[in-house]
């Protein structure tokens, strides 16, 4: 048999399609040729030009944070997602307008600024209602993003772990579900009832709400599993048991830099808001050799969206379970007091009372950014606090004060522990290793007969096992401050 070929008739548009493909191939070859000559081709989308606006509502009650500081923080938030801030403005207003939040004159002025700067995005440093956001977009002819949406965008970029991604998506969908508008009524799926009396069936907005609701339920089921896993990990750490030291504080207060300083780790630390999001755990050694786990948690911020507080409650449970809580503050910031109050408010919502909780240590960070006179003033201010609540001045960047911080952490962790003296035989290396791995060895001495005397500090629940393991155990009444490691 002879094979026969069937020739397809060329369609009228085939020549144009072929020529288009040839042009595309030639363009790609030219691009590759230029790239081969050392010219890099940037295929990334151009950065978004943005205008940042901070409304300054005149109020009889003075605010702890100045409008200028709020505007600076909003610009920092915009820069955290690589927006190009071409202009930033304060918008004074006497009252909030229901339609556009700002007054007509201020909206018109802002529209001129957006057009002059060719801005594609306007960041409003406040929470907007869906109607206000939509009306502003119509008037300004640009996309409008409020503070909640901006923080959600930042969290979405920073999330790396599965738990973090799920938490951010849950918060974003919860926020988005309330902002769907009735702009899809022409896409009604059906009409209910008979004749012309039946109302519209499921509209597109209702279908969107249903899809978002189903996705939220699925995420909640996955988060429940993640929380169970985290609970198992927490239970495992309790069995070790290593004490947990949690870092909390305002975003960009230097928590990650301090974390790296204490643990010799390389967690991302940058001079930007929300540089790190997912919690990180590392082991640290205290001055007398004891081990502890240091936890770096998500940073706080003023007017933190409610959706994010609820979504990250499981992550923040690390703070509730911690044996020591380090409240890290950027003491060089002009709004340090207001930032400290914001963190204290979030801790109170979590059930940690900053005024009475004995686990809390206040850390005044970034003293390297202050001059000598300002440091002396802060040292005098800290010295006037009562003994148990006295802040510690440190510089995570240079390491100044971190040794005293670790000593304070160790002192707080040793509360309630017993101090004992254990005498070992000259060749009992295994017993000495047992003590070093399960207790804090405060002092070591060797007698003339070769016997080793170890002064140890140990948790009460481990004392019975120690007494069973070693026959020669004595109690000591020496104050722990006077004991030093040999």
SVG drawing of the C-alpha trace seen along z (x, -y; Angstrom):
<svg xmlns="http://www.w3.org/2000/svg" viewBox="-46 -73 92 75">
<polyline fill="none" stroke="black" stroke-width="0.4" points="0.0,0.0 1.1,-3.5 0.8,-6.0 -1.1,-9.0 -0.6,-12.4 -3.4,-14.8 -2.5,-18.4 -4.4,-20.8 -5.7,-23.9 -4.0,-26.9 -6.5,-29.2 -6.4,-32.9 -5.0,-33.8 -2.2,-31.3 0.2,-33.5 -0.3,-36.3 0.1,-33.8 3.3,-32.4 4.8,-35.8 3.9,-36.8 5.7,-33.8 8.7,-34.5 8.8,-38.1 8.6,-36.9 11.4,-34.4 13.6,-37.1 12.9,-39.4 13.9,-36.7 17.1,-36.0 18.0,-39.7 17.3,-39.9 19.5,-36.8 22.2,-38.3 22.2,-41.5 22.2,-39.5 25.1,-37.5 27.0,-40.8 26.7,-41.4 23.5,-43.5 21.0,-42.3 17.3,-42.4 15.0,-43.4 11.6,-41.6 10.2,-42.7 7.2,-44.9 8.0,-48.6 7.6,-49.6 4.2,-51.1 4.2,-54.8 2.3,-55.6 1.1,-58.6 0.8,-58.2 -1.8,-60.2 -2.2,-60.3 -5.5,-61.8 -5.0,-64.0 -8.3,-64.2 -8.5,-67.2 -9.6,-66.0 -9.9,-67.5 -8.1,-64.5 -4.3,-64.6 -2.9,-61.5 0.2,-59.8 1.6,-59.7 2.2,-62.8 0.8,-63.0 4.3,-63.4 5.4,-60.2 2.3,-58.4 3.0,-59.6 6.6,-58.4 5.5,-55.0 3.0,-54.8 5.7,-55.6 7.8,-52.9 4.9,-50.4 4.6,-51.4 8.3,-50.9 8.1,-47.5 6.3,-46.1 8.6,-48.0 6.2,-50.8 7.9,-54.0 6.5,-56.8 6.5,-59.8 4.7,-62.0 3.4,-61.9 0.9,-64.3 -0.9,-65.0 -4.6,-65.6 -6.0,-67.7 -9.8,-67.2 -12.3,-68.3 -14.7,-65.4 -14.9,-62.2 -17.1,-62.3 -19.2,-59.2 -18.8,-59.2 -15.0,-59.8 -13.6,-60.1 -11.9,-63.4 -13.6,-66.6 -14.4,-67.6 -11.6,-70.2 -9.0,-67.8 -10.1,-65.1 -9.8,-67.5 -6.3,-68.6 -5.3,-65.0 -6.6,-64.2 -4.4,-66.9 -1.4,-65.5 -2.1,-62.0 -2.3,-63.3 0.8,-65.4 2.9,-62.6 1.4,-60.0 0.7,-57.8 -1.1,-54.5 -1.9,-53.9 -3.0,-56.0 -2.3,-54.6 -4.7,-56.0 -3.2,-55.5 -6.6,-54.7 -9.3,-52.1 -11.8,-52.9 -15.2,-51.4 -15.9,-49.7 -18.0,-52.7 -15.3,-55.2 -12.7,-53.2 -14.8,-52.9 -15.7,-56.6 -12.1,-57.7 -11.0,-55.4 -13.6,-57.1 -12.6,-60.6 -8.8,-60.0 -8.8,-57.8 -6.3,-55.5 -6.4,-52.4 -6.9,-53.1 -5.5,-50.9 -6.2,-51.5 -4.0,-50.7 -5.6,-47.3 -5.1,-46.3 -1.5,-47.5 -0.6,-45.5 -2.3,-42.4 -0.2,-42.9 3.0,-43.1 2.1,-40.0 1.3,-38.2 4.8,-38.8 6.6,-38.0 4.8,-34.7 7.1,-31.7 5.8,-28.7 2.6,-26.9 1.1,-28.2 2.0,-31.8 0.6,-31.6 -2.7,-30.1 -3.1,-32.7 -2.5,-35.6 -4.9,-34.1 -7.6,-33.6 -7.2,-37.2 -7.2,-38.5 -10.3,-36.6 -12.2,-37.6 -11.3,-41.3 -12.2,-40.9 -15.5,-39.2 -16.9,-42.3 -15.7,-44.5 -17.5,-42.9 -19.8,-45.4 -22.9,-44.9 -21.2,-45.5 -22.1,-42.1 -25.9,-42.1 -25.9,-41.6 -24.5,-38.1 -27.4,-36.7 -27.5,-33.0 -31.2,-32.5 -34.5,-34.0 -36.5,-32.5 -40.2,-31.8 -42.5,-32.0 -43.4,-34.6 -42.3,-38.2 -42.9,-38.1 -39.8,-36.1 -36.9,-37.9 -33.3,-37.5 -31.6,-34.2 -28.0,-33.9 -26.1,-36.9 -22.3,-37.0 -21.6,-38.8 -23.5,-36.0 -21.5,-33.4 -18.3,-35.2 -19.3,-35.3 -20.1,-31.6 -16.7,-30.7 -14.8,-32.8 -16.8,-31.3 -16.0,-27.8 -12.3,-28.7 -12.3,-30.2 -13.8,-27.0 -11.2,-24.9 -8.4,-27.1 -9.8,-27.0 -9.7,-23.2 -6.1,-23.2 -5.2,-25.7 -6.7,-23.5 -4.4,-20.7 -1.4,-23.1 -2.4,-24.2 -2.5,-20.5 0.9,-20.0 2.3,-23.1 0.7,-21.9 2.6,-18.6 5.8,-20.4 5.2,-22.6 4.5,-19.5 7.7,-17.9 9.7,-21.0 8.1,-20.8 9.3,-17.2 12.9,-18.2 12.4,-20.5 14.0,-23.7 12.6,-27.0 11.3,-29.3 12.2,-33.0 10.0,-34.9 10.8,-38.2 8.0,-40.7 7.9,-44.3 6.9,-46.9 7.9,-46.2 11.4,-47.3 12.4,-47.5 15.4,-45.3 14.0,-41.9 15.6,-39.9 18.9,-41.7 18.9,-40.8 17.8,-37.3 20.8,-36.9 23.1,-38.4 22.0,-36.0 21.8,-32.9 24.5,-33.5 21.9,-32.8 21.3,-34.5 17.6,-35.3 16.7,-38.1 17.1,-41.5 16.6,-44.7 15.8,-48.3 12.2,-47.9 8.8,-47.2 7.8,-43.5 11.1,-42.3 10.3,-38.9 6.9,-37.3 7.1,-33.6 8.1,-32.6 11.7,-31.3 13.1,-29.2 16.8,-28.7 18.7,-27.4 20.8,-29.8 23.2,-29.1 22.9,-31.1 26.0,-32.3 26.2,-29.2 25.8,-26.8 22.0,-26.2 20.1,-25.9 17.0,-27.8 14.9,-28.3 14.6,-31.8 11.5,-32.5 11.3,-35.5 7.6,-36.4 5.8,-38.7 6.2,-42.4 3.3,-44.5 2.0,-47.8 -0.5,-50.4 -4.0,-49.8 -3.1,-46.2 -6.1,-44.8 -8.4,-42.7 -8.3,-39.9 -4.6,-39.6 -4.8,-39.5 -7.2,-36.7 -5.4,-34.9 -2.0,-35.0 -3.4,-34.1 -2.0,-30.6 1.4,-32.0 1.2,-34.4 0.4,-31.5 4.2,-31.0 4.2,-34.2 1.6,-32.9 3.6,-29.7 6.9,-31.4 8.8,-31.3 10.4,-34.7 9.0,-37.5 11.5,-40.1 9.6,-43.3 12.1,-44.9 11.7,-48.6 13.4,-51.0 14.3,-53.5 15.9,-55.9 12.5,-56.4 10.7,-59.6 7.4,-57.6 9.0,-55.0 6.4,-55.5 3.5,-55.3 4.9,-52.1 5.4,-50.6 1.8,-51.3 0.6,-49.7 2.6,-46.5 1.2,-46.5 -2.3,-46.7 -1.8,-43.7 -0.2,-41.7 -3.2,-42.6 -5.6,-41.2 -3.6,-38.0 -3.9,-37.7 -0.4,-39.0 -0.6,-41.9 2.6,-44.1 2.3,-45.7 2.1,-42.6 3.4,-39.6 6.6,-38.6 7.9,-37.0 8.2,-40.3 11.6,-42.0 11.7,-45.4 14.7,-45.8 15.6,-49.3 17.3,-48.6 19.3,-50.8 21.2,-52.8 24.0,-53.0 21.8,-55.5 21.9,-57.9 24.5,-60.3 26.3,-59.9 24.1,-62.4 20.9,-60.7 22.3,-57.3 23.1,-58.7 19.6,-60.1 18.1,-56.8 20.3,-54.9 19.2,-57.2 15.5,-56.8 15.9,-53.0 17.7,-53.1 14.7,-54.8 12.4,-51.8 11.9,-49.2 14.2,-46.3 12.1,-43.7 10.9,-46.0 14.1,-47.8 14.7,-48.0 17.9,-46.9 19.7,-49.1 21.2,-47.1 22.5,-47.5 21.7,-44.5 23.9,-45.9 27.1,-46.3 26.3,-43.7 26.5,-46.3 24.4,-45.1 23.6,-41.7 25.7,-39.9 23.7,-41.6 20.5,-40.7 21.4,-37.0 22.3,-37.1 18.9,-38.7 17.1,-36.0 19.0,-33.3 18.2,-34.9 14.5,-35.0 14.5,-31.4 16.3,-30.2 13.4,-31.4 12.1,-28.5 15.0,-26.2 17.1,-24.5 20.8,-24.9 22.7,-21.7 26.3,-20.5 27.1,-17.1 30.3,-15.3 31.5,-12.8 34.3,-10.3 37.5,-11.1 36.5,-8.9 32.8,-9.5 32.8,-11.3 29.4,-10.0 27.9,-11.5 29.5,-14.9 28.1,-14.8 24.6,-13.9 24.7,-17.0 25.9,-19.3 23.1,-18.2 20.3,-18.4 21.2,-21.3 23.0,-24.6 26.6,-24.1 27.4,-27.2 30.8,-26.1 33.3,-23.3 36.2,-22.4 38.5,-19.4 39.7,-18.2 43.1,-16.8 41.7,-13.3 40.5,-13.9 36.9,-14.1 34.9,-16.7 32.4,-19.0 29.8,-20.6 27.4,-23.3 24.3,-23.0 21.0,-24.6 18.1,-22.4 14.3,-22.3 12.4,-20.9 10.9,-18.1 14.3,-16.8 15.7,-16.8 14.4,-13.2 16.1,-11.8 19.3,-13.5 19.2,-12.2 18.7,-8.7 21.5,-9.0 24.1,-10.5 24.4,-9.4 26.4,-12.4 24.1,-15.5 24.2,-18.5 22.0,-21.6 23.6,-25.0 22.2,-28.3 24.6,-30.5 23.0,-33.3 23.0,-32.5 24.4,-35.9 27.7,-35.0 28.2,-31.8 30.3,-31.9 31.2,-29.3 34.8,-28.0"/>
</svg>
